[in-house]
Amino acid sequence: MPPENDPDIARLEARCGHAFARRELLATALTHASAGPDNNERLEFLGDALLDLAIAAELYARFPQLREGQLHRLRASLVRGETLAAIGRELGIGAALRLGAGEAASGGRDRDSNLADTVEALLGAVLLDAGVDAALATARAWFATRLERLEPGVSLKDPKTELQEFLQARRQPLPRYELLEPAPVAGGAFRVLCHVRGIDRPAPGEGRTRRIAEQQAAAAALGRLQAGGGQC
């Protein structure tokens, strides 16, 4: 179990807004698959389902005028790997992660997929520690600022669609996505490169699924193109 006097754990709990009564749940939530069999993958599964419910319920209440498809797109714009990784950094998860030696040495504490997975695992742990209401409240608190910034009237498109439309508008070839490695073992991450005319090197992406990795790569490529003044 995490020691009570560990400053990284204390900061994490303070930022999470939940003090764990069952310390073993917190320990499991912070344990990556590379550190052993008692890891956070099952809690991640639980937290993923809880997060979908929390955000769906919040959007349903906030935007009574939106249709089902619009609500789906809004939720997808929030519950994605990049956002979860950003929340993980805000919570200070990286410093508290339990990693295997190889994963730690290769930058695992700041890897988007690890941070995103642990955010979901922590929500699963809160659910088991304090119940559904506490877990839903925790999820809402972590997403509060992002929920307030939502603009339902703005067209919501995923990064791959945005990149494709950006290139089509300039009569440029469509992007090509290259999978760098075969499908990873449990707990690993997919890594891809997005090849696009107009950027000096392929844009990388990483995620717990190939789709997430490609979305991240597309977002990185689009950002580079836009930073260059939109010229291809």
Secondary structure, DSSP 4 states (H G I P E B T S, - for coil): ---TT-HHHHHHHHHHT---SSHHHHHHHTB-GGG-SS-SHHHHHHHHHHHHHHHHHHHHHH-TT--HHHHHHHHHHHSSHHHHHHHHHHHTHHHH-B--HHHHHTTGGG-HHHHHHHHHHHHHHHHHHH-HHHHHHHHHHHHHHHHHT--TTS----HHHHHHHHHHHTT-PPPEEEE-SSSPPTT--EEEEEE-TTSSSPEEEEESSHHHHHHHHHHHHHHHHHHTTS--
